[in-house]
Every structure is written in C-alpha cells, then in structure tokens.
Amino acid sequence: MKQPAKRNYALVPSAPGREFRAPALPYQPCLPKHYRPKLGLIGCGGITATHLDAYRAARWEVVAFCDKLESAARGRRDQFYPRAKTYTDYRELLARDDVEVVDIALHPEPRVAAIEAALRAGKHVLSQKPFVLDLNVGERLVALAARQKVKLAVNQNGRWAPYASYLGQAIRAGLVGTVQTVSMNLNWDHTWIKGTPFENIHHVVLYDFAIHWFDLCMLFFQGRPALSVFAANARAAGQRMKPPMLASATVLFENGTAALNFDAHSRFGPEESLCITGTEGTLRARGALCGAHDVALYTKRGYARPRLEGKWFNDGFRGTMAELLCAIEAEREPLNSARDNLRSLALCFAAVTSANTGCSQTPGKVRRMIVKRET
C-alpha cells in the first residue's frame, strides 16, 4: 500500500541548507564609459542637495542652475559648483548649447511645461518623481521625446538603493525563477511633517512616500502588468498630523500578488523588510528604512548572504542620472525611462483612488492623480 504523503501540520520550517557564495551581481550604478556631458539643474529645492552631492562625487559637471528664487539658485551653485551660472528663467538655461542634459526638480504642476520646453530644445531630461499627475500628459511627453530623439527618464532613485538593486538584479538573472509574491512592510516615524506643507497632502503616505515602493513592486514583477489594486488608509491612534499615517495596498498580477504595508506613525523599532518568493527561490531584505542591507537568497542549493556596499542616499541618485547617461551613450532606452515609469504611476494613481472609494481599481483606467489637500 502506498504510504500517505508526509504532512506538516505544525508548519515546522525546513533547514535552510548549506551556505554558498553570494552571486556577484551588478547592483551598483554603472557609469558611462566616455560620455561626460555638461548638466543643468532646474529647480533648486531641498532634495537637490542630494542630487548635487551625488553628481559631484561622480565628477559630473553642472554648469547652470535655475530657480525662480535667485537666492536658491545661487545657494546651490555656491555650495556645489561655484563656477556655474545661475538663472531665474529656465528658458535661458535651455538656450545654452553646451548643456546637453537637464535635471528638472520642480514641483509636479510647473514641471510639465519645463520638461516639454527642454525636450523641444533637444535636451535629455531626468524628471523628479512623480513624473506627471496625468497619464495622458505623460504619454504625450514620452511621444515628444521620441520625436525629438532625446531620452526622458525619471528619478525613481529607489531602484538603485543597494538592497533593492541587488534584489532586482537577482530576479533579472533568474535566480528565483518567476516571481510569485512581493511583500513589503515599513514602519517608521514620519511625524516630522507636522507643520510642513507635506501635512496638507491627504495621501502623504500612499502618494508622496509609497510611490518609490510601488515602483519597486513593478520592477520586481519585471514588466508584468498589474491587474488590480485595493488600498486603504487609516489614522493612527493618537496621531496629531492631519493626513492618515497608516496605509496598505494589495496588488494582483497574473500568477502573482504584492502586499505593501506602511506605518508612518511608528516611534519605536523602525524597520523595512521585503520578501520576494519565486518558483525557484526566495529573496529577503531587512534593516533600517531605506537601508535594508541584510539580504538573503534561498534556493535549492542552500542560502547566500551578499555583503552590500553603498547607501540609497546618495547612490540611488547617482544611479538614476548614471543610467540616463549610459542610455544616451549606448543609444538605448533607460531602465528608468518615463515610458516605463508610467506603469508605476498608473499603479499609484489606482491605489489612491481605491483608498478614496473603498473599491479595487484597475491600474491604467485611473488617468489622473487628484492630490487631495487637507484643510
């Protein structure tokens, strides 16, 4: 008589097997071999200090700064590239023949006109995130870049955070087979937004923050379309900030799901953890927010723990610009192209609409992001 299959009612974990040498994967930003264009920066707000620190470390030359506040442009110039010129009208910067690539770090509303002007001026563009607030506008800009024969990329710098980049490279290398599930759990203290303009954004977690992890979700599923998303948010007990500080999203793919959980009101033990299961293995990452460098790969061979170098800030920002420059040099589409980023935006827009309506949404059908403001 055939013996019954062994049953593991107690869910006893199996041994991880033997440790093997972690695969060497190209997770760090790749720099262009020869292409060293002169760069221009349009918009000199707070986050651009991180951009410029990364560019200076890579020895890229920024020759022009523009901000409607002349003091902001001069401040960034004096801090990073004292010999550069400053402008208050970006059209003057775009008129310079020596500037080939522009980093546009304006807020979303005025950014569209600046991107369009830059593309028409024949400049390659790295756009700050979110690329656009309207998918139709984004598609129009992608088409314009193609007609102008220039590259248009988006500063989704999380893709080059060392742990996220390693996970993505492991998936691309086929080390875990076909991805089945992606789980992301983040808890941290985001209460610093109290009294700042960020407090007035109702979906400050799902829209302003989680957009990086929606983008990573799409990266890990390697171009497979998101079929639907259900999202929700809630106020944390005792919170004093206006917007909900808790949020979650469940995304359905063909033969796959993703679960994203965010607690932005966690004062103790902040952590980020990722788990990716595939048909041939599992990937895990755990650690500090934006620094989950405790990475492990599990396969039938056993397990491996790569030792990663670098940080999201500022390697991630070096990575986005480096990928654009490499794509220009190689005459190919950037991995962080605006065309690719529209899929991540579609997921984010649908998640926010789901949280507003209480109903699941189909990414791509929600064409516009309505940024709901707190009063």
C-alpha positions as CSV (number, residue, x, y, z in Angstrom):
1,M,0.0,0.0,0.0
2,K,1.3,3.5,-0.9
3,Q,2.3,5.5,2.1
4,P,0.5,8.8,2.6
5,A,2.4,11.9,1.9
6,K,4.2,13.4,4.8
7,R,2.0,16.1,6.4
8,N,3.5,19.1,8.1
9,Y,0.5,20.2,10.3
10,A,2.8,22.0,12.7
11,L,4.4,24.0,9.9
12,V,7.9,23.0,11.0
13,P,10.4,25.1,9.0
14,S,12.8,23.2,6.8
15,A,16.5,23.7,7.2
16,P,18.0,26.5,5.0
17,G,20.6,24.1,3.7
18,R,24.3,24.9,3.1
19,E,25.5,28.5,2.7
20,F,27.0,29.2,-0.7
21,R,28.9,32.2,-2.1
22,A,26.5,35.0,-2.9
23,P,26.3,35.7,-6.7
24,A,28.2,38.7,-7.8
25,L,25.6,40.9,-9.4
26,P,25.9,44.4,-10.9
27,Y,23.8,46.2,-8.3
28,Q,25.9,49.3,-8.0
29,P,25.3,52.2,-10.5
30,C,27.2,51.7,-13.8
31,L,28.9,54.9,-15.1
32,P,29.1,55.8,-18.7
33,K,32.4,54.9,-20.3
34,H,33.2,58.1,-22.1
35,Y,30.1,60.3,-22.1
36,R,30.6,63.4,-19.9
37,P,28.0,66.0,-20.8
38,K,27.5,69.3,-19.1
39,L,24.4,69.3,-16.9
40,G,21.8,71.9,-15.9
41,L,19.6,71.9,-12.9
42,I,16.1,73.4,-13.0
43,G,14.6,73.8,-9.5
44,C,16.9,74.1,-6.5
45,G,14.8,73.0,-3.6
46,G,15.8,70.9,-0.6
47,I,16.2,67.5,-2.2
48,T,18.5,68.8,-4.9
49,A,21.4,68.9,-2.4
50,T,21.3,65.1,-2.5
51,H,21.2,65.2,-6.3
52,L,24.2,67.5,-6.5
53,D,26.2,65.7,-3.9
54,A,25.9,62.5,-5.9
55,Y,26.8,64.3,-9.2
56,R,29.8,65.9,-7.6
57,A,31.0,62.5,-6.3
58,A,30.7,61.1,-9.8
59,R,32.6,64.1,-11.1
60,W,29.9,65.2,-13.4
61,E,29.9,68.9,-14.3
62,V,26.8,71.1,-13.5
63,V,27.3,74.4,-15.3
64,A,23.9,76.0,-14.9
65,F,21.4,76.4,-12.0
66,C,17.8,77.8,-12.3
67,D,15.2,78.7,-9.7
68,K,12.6,81.4,-9.6
69,L,14.2,82.4,-6.4
70,E,17.6,83.7,-7.4
71,S,18.9,83.1,-3.8
72,A,18.1,79.4,-4.1
73,A,19.9,79.0,-7.4
74,R,22.9,80.9,-6.1
75,G,22.9,78.9,-2.8
76,R,23.1,75.6,-4.6
77,R,25.8,76.9,-7.0
78,D,27.9,78.3,-4.2
79,Q,27.6,75.1,-2.3
80,F,28.5,72.7,-5.1
81,Y,29.7,74.3,-8.3
82,P,30.9,77.8,-7.7
83,R,31.8,78.5,-11.3
84,A,28.4,77.7,-12.7
85,K,25.9,80.3,-13.9
86,T,22.5,81.0,-12.3
87,Y,19.2,81.9,-13.9
88,T,15.6,82.6,-12.8
89,D,14.1,81.7,-16.2
90,Y,14.7,78.1,-17.3
91,R,14.3,79.1,-20.9
92,E,17.6,81.0,-20.7
93,L,19.3,77.9,-19.3
94,L,17.8,75.7,-22.1
95,A,19.1,78.2,-24.7
96,R,22.7,77.2,-23.8
97,D,24.2,75.0,-26.4
98,D,26.7,73.4,-24.0
99,V,24.0,72.0,-21.7
100,E,23.0,68.6,-23.0
101,V,21.2,67.0,-20.0
102,V,18.9,68.7,-17.5
103,D,17.7,67.6,-14.1
104,I,14.2,69.1,-13.6
105,A,13.4,69.1,-9.9
106,L,10.4,71.4,-9.9
107,H,7.1,70.6,-8.2
108,P,4.7,68.4,-10.4
109,E,2.4,71.2,-11.6
110,P,5.1,73.5,-13.2
111,R,7.3,70.7,-14.1
112,V,5.4,69.6,-17.2
113,A,5.9,72.9,-19.1
114,A,9.7,72.8,-18.2
115,I,10.0,69.2,-19.4
116,E,8.3,70.0,-22.7
117,A,10.4,73.1,-23.2
118,A,13.6,71.0,-22.5
119,L,12.6,68.3,-24.9
120,R,11.8,70.8,-27.7
121,A,15.2,72.4,-27.0
122,G,16.8,69.0,-27.8
123,K,17.9,68.3,-24.2
124,H,17.9,64.9,-22.5
125,V,15.8,65.1,-19.3
126,L,15.8,63.5,-15.8
127,S,12.5,64.3,-14.2
128,Q,11.9,64.4,-10.5
129,K,9.2,62.0,-9.2
130,P,6.2,61.8,-9.6
131,F,6.9,62.3,-13.4
132,V,3.3,63.6,-14.1
133,L,-0.1,63.7,-12.4
134,D,-1.9,62.8,-15.6
135,L,-1.1,59.7,-17.6
136,N,-2.3,61.3,-20.8
137,V,0.2,64.1,-20.3
138,G,2.9,61.6,-19.6
139,E,2.2,59.7,-22.7
140,R,2.3,63.0,-24.7
141,L,5.7,63.8,-23.2
142,V,7.1,60.3,-24.0
143,A,5.9,60.7,-27.6
144,L,7.5,64.1,-27.8
145,A,10.9,62.8,-26.5
146,A,10.7,60.1,-29.2
147,R,10.1,62.6,-31.9
148,Q,12.9,64.8,-30.7
149,K,15.2,61.8,-30.5
150,V,16.2,62.6,-26.9
151,K,16.0,60.5,-23.7
152,L,13.4,61.1,-20.9
153,A,14.0,59.4,-17.6
154,V,12.5,59.6,-14.1
155,N,14.4,60.0,-10.8
156,Q,13.0,56.8,-9.2
157,N,16.2,56.6,-7.2
158,G,15.0,53.7,-5.0
159,R,15.8,51.3,-7.9
160,W,19.5,52.0,-7.1
161,A,19.3,51.6,-3.4
162,P,21.9,48.8,-2.9
163,Y,19.4,46.2,-1.5
164,A,16.6,47.0,-4.0
165,S,19.1,46.9,-6.9
166,Y,20.5,43.6,-5.7
167,L,17.1,42.1,-5.4
168,G,16.1,43.3,-8.9
169,Q,19.3,42.0,-10.4
170,A,18.8,38.6,-8.8
171,I,15.3,38.4,-10.3
172,R,16.6,39.5,-13.7
173,A,19.3,36.8,-13.5
174,G,16.6,34.2,-13.0
175,L,17.9,33.2,-9.6
176,V,14.4,32.8,-8.1
177,G,12.5,31.8,-11.2
178,T,9.2,33.5,-11.8
179,V,8.2,35.9,-9.1
180,Q,5.0,34.9,-7.2
181,T,4.7,37.3,-4.3
182,V,6.2,40.5,-3.2
183,S,5.7,41.6,0.5
184,M,6.9,45.0,1.8
185,N,6.5,46.1,5.4
186,L,7.7,49.5,6.6
187,N,7.3,51.2,9.9
188,W,9.0,54.5,10.8
189,D,8.3,57.9,12.3
190,H,7.0,60.3,9.7
191,T,5.7,62.8,12.3
192,W,8.3,65.3,11.2
193,I,5.8,66.5,8.6
194,K,3.8,68.3,11.4
195,G,3.6,72.0,10.4
196,T,5.1,71.5,7.0
197,P,3.4,71.6,3.6
198,F,3.6,67.8,3.5
199,E,1.0,67.7,6.3
200,N,-1.6,69.2,3.8
201,I,-1.3,66.2,1.5
202,H,-4.1,63.8,2.4
203,H,-2.3,60.8,0.8
204,V,1.1,61.7,2.0
205,V,1.9,58.0,2.6
206,L,0.4,56.4,-0.4
207,Y,1.2,59.2,-2.9
208,D,4.3,61.1,-1.8
209,F,6.1,58.3,0.0
210,A,4.9,54.9,-1.2
211,I,5.4,55.8,-4.9
212,H,9.0,54.5,-4.5
213,W,7.8,51.1,-3.3
214,F,5.0,50.9,-6.0
215,D,7.9,51.5,-8.5
216,L,9.9,48.7,-6.9
217,C,6.9,46.4,-7.0
218,M,6.7,46.9,-10.7
219,L,10.5,46.4,-11.1
220,F,10.3,43.1,-9.2
221,F,7.5,41.8,-11.4
222,Q,9.6,42.6,-14.5
223,G,7.1,44.3,-16.7
224,R,4.1,42.0,-15.9
225,P,1.0,44.3,-15.8
226,A,-0.7,45.0,-12.5
227,L,-4.3,43.8,-13.0
228,S,-6.0,45.4,-9.9
229,V,-5.2,47.1,-6.6
230,F,-7.1,47.5,-3.4
231,A,-5.7,50.1,-1.0
232,A,-6.8,51.7,2.3
233,N,-5.6,54.1,4.8
234,A,-6.4,55.0,8.4
235,R,-5.4,57.4,11.2
236,A,-3.1,56.1,13.9
237,A,-4.2,56.1,17.5
238,G,-3.3,59.5,19.0
239,Q,-1.8,61.0,15.8
240,R,-1.7,64.8,15.6
241,M,-1.0,65.1,11.9
242,K,-3.8,65.9,9.6
243,P,-3.4,63.0,7.0
244,P,-3.8,59.3,7.7
245,M,-0.5,57.9,8.7
246,L,-1.3,54.2,8.1
247,A,-1.8,52.7,4.7
248,S,-1.8,49.4,2.8
249,A,-2.2,48.1,-0.7
250,T,-2.8,44.7,-2.2
251,V,-1.9,44.3,-5.9
252,L,-3.0,41.4,-8.2
253,F,-0.8,40.2,-11.1
254,E,-1.2,37.2,-13.3
255,N,0.1,34.4,-11.2
256,G,1.2,36.8,-8.5
257,T,0.3,39.2,-5.7
258,A,2.0,42.0,-3.9
259,A,1.2,43.3,-0.4
260,L,2.5,46.7,0.8
261,N,2.1,47.9,4.4
262,F,3.1,51.3,5.7
263,D,3.0,52.6,9.3
264,A,4.3,56.1,9.3
265,H,3.4,56.7,13.0
266,S,5.8,54.1,14.5
267,R,8.1,55.7,17.1
268,F,9.9,52.5,18.1
269,G,12.0,50.0,16.2
270,P,11.7,51.4,12.7
271,E,12.4,48.8,10.1
272,E,11.9,48.0,6.4
273,S,11.5,44.3,5.3
274,L,11.0,42.8,1.9
275,C,10.2,39.2,0.9
276,I,10.1,38.0,-2.7
277,T,9.1,34.5,-3.4
278,G,9.6,32.8,-6.8
279,T,9.2,29.4,-8.4
280,E,12.9,28.6,-7.8
281,G,13.8,30.6,-4.7
282,T,13.2,33.4,-2.2
283,L,14.8,36.7,-1.6
284,R,14.7,38.6,1.7
285,A,15.9,42.0,2.8
286,R,15.7,43.6,6.2
287,G,17.1,46.6,8.1
288,A,16.8,50.3,8.5
289,L,14.3,52.3,6.5
290,C,15.8,52.8,3.0
291,G,18.7,50.7,4.2
292,A,17.5,47.1,4.3
293,H,21.0,45.7,3.7
294,D,20.6,42.4,5.5
295,V,19.9,40.5,2.2
296,A,19.5,36.7,1.8
297,L,18.9,34.4,-1.2
298,Y,17.4,31.0,-0.6
299,T,17.3,28.3,-3.4
300,K,17.6,24.5,-3.6
301,R,21.4,25.0,-3.3
302,G,21.0,26.5,0.2
303,Y,21.3,30.1,1.1
304,A,23.6,33.1,0.4
305,R,24.1,36.4,2.1
306,P,25.6,39.1,0.0
307,R,27.6,41.9,1.7
308,L,26.4,45.1,0.1
309,E,28.2,48.4,-0.1
310,G,26.7,51.9,-0.5
311,K,23.5,53.7,0.5
312,W,20.3,54.8,-1.0
313,F,21.3,58.4,-0.2
314,N,23.2,59.1,-2.4
315,D,24.0,56.1,-4.6
316,G,20.3,56.0,-5.6
317,F,20.5,59.5,-7.0
318,R,23.8,58.8,-8.7
319,G,22.2,55.7,-10.2
320,T,19.3,57.5,-11.9
321,M,21.5,60.0,-13.6
322,A,24.1,57.4,-14.5
323,E,21.5,55.2,-16.1
324,L,20.3,58.1,-18.2
325,L,23.8,58.9,-19.3
326,C,24.7,55.3,-20.1
327,A,21.5,55.0,-22.2
328,I,22.4,58.2,-24.1
329,E,25.9,56.8,-24.7
330,A,24.6,53.4,-25.8
331,E,21.6,54.8,-27.8
332,R,19.1,52.7,-25.9
333,E,16.1,53.2,-23.6
334,P,17.0,54.0,-20.0
335,L,15.8,51.4,-17.4
336,N,14.2,54.3,-15.6
337,S,12.5,55.7,-18.7
338,A,9.4,57.8,-18.5
339,R,7.6,55.2,-20.6
340,D,8.4,52.5,-18.0
341,N,7.6,54.8,-15.1
342,L,4.0,55.4,-16.4
343,R,3.2,51.8,-15.3
344,S,4.3,52.6,-11.7
345,L,2.4,55.9,-11.8
346,A,-0.7,54.0,-13.0
347,L,-0.4,51.7,-10.0
348,C,0.0,54.6,-7.6
349,F,-2.9,56.5,-9.0
350,A,-5.2,53.5,-8.9
351,A,-4.2,52.8,-5.3
352,V,-5.0,56.3,-4.2
353,T,-8.4,56.1,-5.9
354,S,-9.1,52.8,-4.3
355,A,-8.4,54.3,-0.9
356,N,-10.7,57.2,-1.7
357,T,-13.6,54.9,-2.9
358,G,-13.2,51.7,-0.9
359,C,-13.2,49.7,-4.2
360,S,-10.5,47.9,-6.1
361,Q,-9.2,49.7,-9.2
362,T,-7.6,48.8,-12.4
363,P,-4.2,50.5,-13.0
364,G,-4.3,52.5,-16.2
365,K,-8.0,53.2,-16.0
366,V,-7.4,55.9,-13.4
367,R,-5.8,58.5,-15.6
368,R,-5.2,61.4,-13.2
369,M,-3.9,61.8,-9.7
370,I,-6.2,64.1,-7.7
371,V,-4.0,65.4,-4.9
372,K,-6.5,65.8,-2.1
373,R,-5.5,68.6,0.3
374,E,-6.2,68.7,4.0
375,T,-7.9,71.7,5.4
